């Protein structure tokens, strides 16, 4: 693989990681909101669903943070290959390294 191809491949992977990170963050927020809404009801089955929603939110949050870590590694490799990544350091809408709520 030539250097330019390697750079393009890493840039593509970085872009896709940013997309996954954004999606996981959004879904984690939705799951957390569902948990909060479901825990207001005094019904055992809804409480069980709420716990499942909370677990899903945590897993999605971990996926988001894994994407951030992998993105940083790819950015380091791209920098070592000769220059900053060409895709940009953050996905549309802001910095991808903003902490979860």
C-alpha positions in Angstrom: 0.0 0.0 0.0 1.4 3.4 -1.0 1.6 6.2 1.6 -1.2 8.2 -0.1 -3.5 5.1 0.0 -2.6 4.5 3.6 -3.3 8.1 4.5 -6.7 8.0 2.7 -7.6 4.8 4.4 -6.8 6.1 7.8 -8.7 9.3 7.1 -11.7 7.3 6.0 -11.5 5.1 9.2 -11.2 8.3 11.3 -14.3 9.8 9.6 -16.3 6.6 10.2 -15.2 6.5 13.9 -16.5 10.0 14.3 -19.8 9.0 12.8 -20.1 5.9 15.1 -19.1 8.1 18.1 -21.8 10.6 17.3 -24.4 8.0 16.8 -23.5 6.1 20.0 -23.5 9.4 22.0 -27.0 10.3 20.6 -28.4 6.8 21.4 -26.8 6.9 24.9 -28.6 10.1 25.6 -31.9 8.7 24.4 -31.5 5.6 26.4 -30.7 7.6 29.5 -33.8 9.8 29.0 -35.9 6.6 28.7 -34.4 5.3 31.9 -35.3 8.5 33.7 -38.9 8.5 32.3 -39.5 4.8 33.1 -38.2 5.1 36.7 -41.1 7.5 37.4 -43.6 4.7 37.1 -44.4 2.4 40.0 -44.6 -0.7 37.9 -42.2 -3.6 38.3 -42.0 -4.5 34.6 -41.3 -0.8 33.7 -38.6 -0.7 36.3 -37.0 -3.8 34.7 -37.1 -2.1 31.3 -35.6 1.0 32.9 -32.6 -1.0 34.1 -32.1 -2.4 30.7 -32.2 1.1 29.2 -29.7 2.3 31.7 -27.4 -0.7 30.8 -27.7 0.1 27.1 -26.9 3.8 27.8 -23.7 2.8 29.6 -22.7 0.4 26.8 -23.2 3.0 24.2 -21.3 5.5 26.3 -18.4 3.0 26.4 -18.6 2.6 22.6 -18.4 6.4 22.2 -15.3 6.6 24.4 -13.7 3.7 22.5 -14.2 5.6 19.3 -12.6 8.7 20.8 -9.6 6.6 21.9 -9.2 4.9 18.5 -9.7 8.3 16.7 -6.8 9.8 18.7 -4.6 6.9 17.8 -5.4 7.3 14.1 -4.7 11.0 14.3 -1.4 10.2 15.9 -0.5 7.9 13.1 -1.7 10.4 10.5 0.5 13.0 12.1 3.5 10.7 12.1 2.9 10.0 8.4 3.4 13.6 7.6 0.8 16.2 8.5 -2.4 16.4 10.3 -5.4 14.4 9.2 -7.2 15.8 6.2 -10.7 15.0 7.4 -10.5 17.4 10.3 -10.2 16.9 14.0 -13.9 16.8 14.8 -17.1 15.7 13.1 -19.7 18.2 12.0 -21.2 20.1 14.9 -18.2 20.2 17.3 -15.4 18.6 19.2 -15.7 14.8 19.4 -13.9 14.8 22.7 -16.6 16.4 24.7 -17.5 14.2 27.7 -20.7 12.3 28.1 -23.4 13.6 30.4 
